[in-house]
Amino acid sequence: MSHGLSLFDYVCSNTDKFALLFAFECLAGVLSIALFFWTEPGTATHVISLLNAVGAGALGAVTGVVLLKCYRT
């Protein structure tokens, strides 16, 4: 019988780092959305800010689910 930590135990032992990562992802998402509305439609900056917002949202969702799962156990 193994007494080592599982991957989930290791992740949950570092929730403070994941909370900081989640905060940065939220900040990046908000800044990307602001840049999306501030730039001219049809420009490369407009498209890149949209892609950044979608990417930050996806990463934030995954990190948020991991944090929620850790706090509920």
Phi and psi in radians as a Rosetta constraint file:
Dihedral C 1 N 2 CA 2 C 2 CIRCULARHARMONIC -1.500 0.35
Dihedral N 2 CA 2 C 2 N 3 CIRCULARHARMONIC 2.397 0.35
Dihedral C 2 N 3 CA 3 C 3 CIRCULARHARMONIC -1.886 0.35
Dihedral N 3 CA 3 C 3 N 4 CIRCULARHARMONIC 0.167 0.35
Dihedral C 3 N 4 CA 4 C 4 CIRCULARHARMONIC -1.306 0.35
Dihedral N 4 CA 4 C 4 N 5 CIRCULARHARMONIC 2.805 0.35
Dihedral C 4 N 5 CA 5 C 5 CIRCULARHARMONIC -1.332 0.35
Dihedral N 5 CA 5 C 5 N 6 CIRCULARHARMONIC 2.461 0.35
Dihedral C 5 N 6 CA 6 C 6 CIRCULARHARMONIC -1.410 0.35
Dihedral N 6 CA 6 C 6 N 7 CIRCULARHARMONIC 3.002 0.35
Dihedral C 6 N 7 CA 7 C 7 CIRCULARHARMONIC -1.077 0.35
Dihedral N 7 CA 7 C 7 N 8 CIRCULARHARMONIC -0.710 0.35
Dihedral C 7 N 8 CA 8 C 8 CIRCULARHARMONIC -1.123 0.35
Dihedral N 8 CA 8 C 8 N 9 CIRCULARHARMONIC -0.700 0.35
Dihedral C 8 N 9 CA 9 C 9 CIRCULARHARMONIC -1.121 0.35
Dihedral N 9 CA 9 C 9 N 10 CIRCULARHARMONIC -0.692 0.35
Dihedral C 9 N 10 CA 10 C 10 CIRCULARHARMONIC -1.146 0.35
Dihedral N 10 CA 10 C 10 N 11 CIRCULARHARMONIC -0.739 0.35
Dihedral C 10 N 11 CA 11 C 11 CIRCULARHARMONIC -1.110 0.35
Dihedral N 11 CA 11 C 11 N 12 CIRCULARHARMONIC -0.775 0.35
Dihedral C 11 N 12 CA 12 C 12 CIRCULARHARMONIC -1.240 0.35
Dihedral N 12 CA 12 C 12 N 13 CIRCULARHARMONIC -0.374 0.35
Dihedral C 12 N 13 CA 13 C 13 CIRCULARHARMONIC -1.340 0.35
Dihedral N 13 CA 13 C 13 N 14 CIRCULARHARMONIC -0.183 0.35
Dihedral C 13 N 14 CA 14 C 14 CIRCULARHARMONIC -2.030 0.35
Dihedral N 14 CA 14 C 14 N 15 CIRCULARHARMONIC 0.653 0.35
Dihedral C 14 N 15 CA 15 C 15 CIRCULARHARMONIC -1.153 0.35
Dihedral N 15 CA 15 C 15 N 16 CIRCULARHARMONIC -0.476 0.35
Dihedral C 15 N 16 CA 16 C 16 CIRCULARHARMONIC -1.128 0.35
Dihedral N 16 CA 16 C 16 N 17 CIRCULARHARMONIC -0.659 0.35
Dihedral C 16 N 17 CA 17 C 17 CIRCULARHARMONIC -1.229 0.35
Dihedral N 17 CA 17 C 17 N 18 CIRCULARHARMONIC -0.657 0.35
Dihedral C 17 N 18 CA 18 C 18 CIRCULARHARMONIC -1.220 0.35
Dihedral N 18 CA 18 C 18 N 19 CIRCULARHARMONIC -0.576 0.35
Dihedral C 18 N 19 CA 19 C 19 CIRCULARHARMONIC -1.156 0.35
Dihedral N 19 CA 19 C 19 N 20 CIRCULARHARMONIC -0.685 0.35
Dihedral C 19 N 20 CA 20 C 20 CIRCULARHARMONIC -1.147 0.35
Dihedral N 20 CA 20 C 20 N 21 CIRCULARHARMONIC -0.724 0.35
Dihedral C 20 N 21 CA 21 C 21 CIRCULARHARMONIC -1.064 0.35
Dihedral N 21 CA 21 C 21 N 22 CIRCULARHARMONIC -0.734 0.35
Dihedral C 21 N 22 CA 22 C 22 CIRCULARHARMONIC -1.093 0.35
Dihedral N 22 CA 22 C 22 N 23 CIRCULARHARMONIC -0.706 0.35
Dihedral C 22 N 23 CA 23 C 23 CIRCULARHARMONIC -1.115 0.35
Dihedral N 23 CA 23 C 23 N 24 CIRCULARHARMONIC -0.732 0.35
Dihedral C 23 N 24 CA 24 C 24 CIRCULARHARMONIC -1.156 0.35
Dihedral N 24 CA 24 C 24 N 25 CIRCULARHARMONIC -0.648 0.35
Dihedral C 24 N 25 CA 25 C 25 CIRCULARHARMONIC -1.148 0.35
Dihedral N 25 CA 25 C 25 N 26 CIRCULARHARMONIC -0.687 0.35
Dihedral C 25 N 26 CA 26 C 26 CIRCULARHARMONIC -1.141 0.35
Dihedral N 26 CA 26 C 26 N 27 CIRCULARHARMONIC -0.730 0.35
Dihedral C 26 N 27 CA 27 C 27 CIRCULARHARMONIC -1.090 0.35
Dihedral N 27 CA 27 C 27 N 28 CIRCULARHARMONIC -0.769 0.35
Dihedral C 27 N 28 CA 28 C 28 CIRCULARHARMONIC -1.104 0.35
Dihedral N 28 CA 28 C 28 N 29 CIRCULARHARMONIC -0.676 0.35
Dihedral C 28 N 29 CA 29 C 29 CIRCULARHARMONIC -1.134 0.35
Dihedral N 29 CA 29 C 29 N 30 CIRCULARHARMONIC -0.753 0.35
Dihedral C 29 N 30 CA 30 C 30 CIRCULARHARMONIC -1.143 0.35
Dihedral N 30 CA 30 C 30 N 31 CIRCULARHARMONIC -0.764 0.35
Dihedral C 30 N 31 CA 31 C 31 CIRCULARHARMONIC -1.135 0.35
Dihedral N 31 CA 31 C 31 N 32 CIRCULARHARMONIC -0.650 0.35
Dihedral C 31 N 32 CA 32 C 32 CIRCULARHARMONIC -1.174 0.35
Dihedral N 32 CA 32 C 32 N 33 CIRCULARHARMONIC -0.682 0.35
Dihedral C 32 N 33 CA 33 C 33 CIRCULARHARMONIC -1.170 0.35
Dihedral N 33 CA 33 C 33 N 34 CIRCULARHARMONIC -0.709 0.35
Dihedral C 33 N 34 CA 34 C 34 CIRCULARHARMONIC -1.098 0.35
Dihedral N 34 CA 34 C 34 N 35 CIRCULARHARMONIC -0.737 0.35
Dihedral C 34 N 35 CA 35 C 35 CIRCULARHARMONIC -1.153 0.35
Dihedral N 35 CA 35 C 35 N 36 CIRCULARHARMONIC -0.599 0.35
Dihedral C 35 N 36 CA 36 C 36 CIRCULARHARMONIC -1.071 0.35
Dihedral N 36 CA 36 C 36 N 37 CIRCULARHARMONIC -0.774 0.35
Dihedral C 36 N 37 CA 37 C 37 CIRCULARHARMONIC -1.368 0.35
Dihedral N 37 CA 37 C 37 N 38 CIRCULARHARMONIC -0.320 0.35
Dihedral C 37 N 38 CA 38 C 38 CIRCULARHARMONIC -1.524 0.35
Dihedral N 38 CA 38 C 38 N 39 CIRCULARHARMONIC -0.438 0.35
Dihedral C 38 N 39 CA 39 C 39 CIRCULARHARMONIC -1.586 0.35
Dihedral N 39 CA 39 C 39 N 40 CIRCULARHARMONIC 2.854 0.35
Dihedral C 39 N 40 CA 40 C 40 CIRCULARHARMONIC -1.281 0.35
Dihedral N 40 CA 40 C 40 N 41 CIRCULARHARMONIC 2.358 0.35
Dihedral C 40 N 41 CA 41 C 41 CIRCULARHARMONIC -1.097 0.35
Dihedral N 41 CA 41 C 41 N 42 CIRCULARHARMONIC 2.521 0.35
Dihedral C 41 N 42 CA 42 C 42 CIRCULARHARMONIC 1.572 0.35
Dihedral N 42 CA 42 C 42 N 43 CIRCULARHARMONIC -0.041 0.35
Dihedral C 42 N 43 CA 43 C 43 CIRCULARHARMONIC -1.652 0.35
Dihedral N 43 CA 43 C 43 N 44 CIRCULARHARMONIC 2.861 0.35
Dihedral C 43 N 44 CA 44 C 44 CIRCULARHARMONIC -1.141 0.35
Dihedral N 44 CA 44 C 44 N 45 CIRCULARHARMONIC -0.631 0.35
Dihedral C 44 N 45 CA 45 C 45 CIRCULARHARMONIC -1.102 0.35
Dihedral N 45 CA 45 C 45 N 46 CIRCULARHARMONIC -0.656 0.35
Dihedral C 45 N 46 CA 46 C 46 CIRCULARHARMONIC -1.107 0.35
Dihedral N 46 CA 46 C 46 N 47 CIRCULARHARMONIC -0.785 0.35
Dihedral C 46 N 47 CA 47 C 47 CIRCULARHARMONIC -1.195 0.35
Dihedral N 47 CA 47 C 47 N 48 CIRCULARHARMONIC -0.760 0.35
Dihedral C 47 N 48 CA 48 C 48 CIRCULARHARMONIC -1.139 0.35
Dihedral N 48 CA 48 C 48 N 49 CIRCULARHARMONIC -0.664 0.35
Dihedral C 48 N 49 CA 49 C 49 CIRCULARHARMONIC -1.155 0.35
Dihedral N 49 CA 49 C 49 N 50 CIRCULARHARMONIC -0.620 0.35
Dihedral C 49 N 50 CA 50 C 50 CIRCULARHARMONIC -1.134 0.35
Dihedral N 50 CA 50 C 50 N 51 CIRCULARHARMONIC -0.780 0.35
Dihedral C 50 N 51 CA 51 C 51 CIRCULARHARMONIC -1.126 0.35
Dihedral N 51 CA 51 C 51 N 52 CIRCULARHARMONIC -0.666 0.35
Dihedral C 51 N 52 CA 52 C 52 CIRCULARHARMONIC -1.114 0.35
Dihedral N 52 CA 52 C 52 N 53 CIRCULARHARMONIC -0.724 0.35
Dihedral C 52 N 53 CA 53 C 53 CIRCULARHARMONIC -1.129 0.35
Dihedral N 53 CA 53 C 53 N 54 CIRCULARHARMONIC -0.732 0.35
Dihedral C 53 N 54 CA 54 C 54 CIRCULARHARMONIC -1.143 0.35
Dihedral N 54 CA 54 C 54 N 55 CIRCULARHARMONIC -0.758 0.35
Dihedral C 54 N 55 CA 55 C 55 CIRCULARHARMONIC -1.129 0.35
Dihedral N 55 CA 55 C 55 N 56 CIRCULARHARMONIC -0.756 0.35
Dihedral C 55 N 56 CA 56 C 56 CIRCULARHARMONIC -1.145 0.35
Dihedral N 56 CA 56 C 56 N 57 CIRCULARHARMONIC -0.622 0.35
Dihedral C 56 N 57 CA 57 C 57 CIRCULARHARMONIC -1.145 0.35
Dihedral N 57 CA 57 C 57 N 58 CIRCULARHARMONIC -0.714 0.35
Dihedral C 57 N 58 CA 58 C 58 CIRCULARHARMONIC -1.169 0.35
Dihedral N 58 CA 58 C 58 N 59 CIRCULARHARMONIC -0.798 0.35
Dihedral C 58 N 59 CA 59 C 59 CIRCULARHARMONIC -1.135 0.35
Dihedral N 59 CA 59 C 59 N 60 CIRCULARHARMONIC -0.684 0.35
Dihedral C 59 N 60 CA 60 C 60 CIRCULARHARMONIC -1.131 0.35
Dihedral N 60 CA 60 C 60 N 61 CIRCULARHARMONIC -0.645 0.35
Dihedral C 60 N 61 CA 61 C 61 CIRCULARHARMONIC -1.138 0.35
Dihedral N 61 CA 61 C 61 N 62 CIRCULARHARMONIC -0.751 0.35
Dihedral C 61 N 62 CA 62 C 62 CIRCULARHARMONIC -1.150 0.35
Dihedral N 62 CA 62 C 62 N 63 CIRCULARHARMONIC -0.785 0.35
Dihedral C 62 N 63 CA 63 C 63 CIRCULARHARMONIC -1.130 0.35
Dihedral N 63 CA 63 C 63 N 64 CIRCULARHARMONIC -0.683 0.35
Dihedral C 63 N 64 CA 64 C 64 CIRCULARHARMONIC -1.104 0.35
Dihedral N 64 CA 64 C 64 N 65 CIRCULARHARMONIC -0.687 0.35
Dihedral C 64 N 65 CA 65 C 65 CIRCULARHARMONIC -1.158 0.35
Dihedral N 65 CA 65 C 65 N 66 CIRCULARHARMONIC -0.715 0.35
Dihedral C 65 N 66 CA 66 C 66 CIRCULARHARMONIC -1.094 0.35
Dihedral N 66 CA 66 C 66 N 67 CIRCULARHARMONIC -0.792 0.35
Dihedral C 66 N 67 CA 67 C 67 CIRCULARHARMONIC -1.104 0.35
Dihedral N 67 CA 67 C 67 N 68 CIRCULARHARMONIC -0.750 0.35
Dihedral C 67 N 68 CA 68 C 68 CIRCULARHARMONIC -1.084 0.35
Dihedral N 68 CA 68 C 68 N 69 CIRCULARHARMONIC -0.743 0.35
Dihedral C 68 N 69 CA 69 C 69 CIRCULARHARMONIC -1.124 0.35
Dihedral N 69 CA 69 C 69 N 70 CIRCULARHARMONIC -0.671 0.35
Dihedral C 69 N 70 CA 70 C 70 CIRCULARHARMONIC -1.188 0.35
Dihedral N 70 CA 70 C 70 N 71 CIRCULARHARMONIC -0.701 0.35
Dihedral C 70 N 71 CA 71 C 71 CIRCULARHARMONIC -1.276 0.35
Dihedral N 71 CA 71 C 71 N 72 CIRCULARHARMONIC -0.426 0.35
Dihedral C 71 N 72 CA 72 C 72 CIRCULARHARMONIC -1.464 0.35
Dihedral N 72 CA 72 C 72 N 73 CIRCULARHARMONIC -0.266 0.35
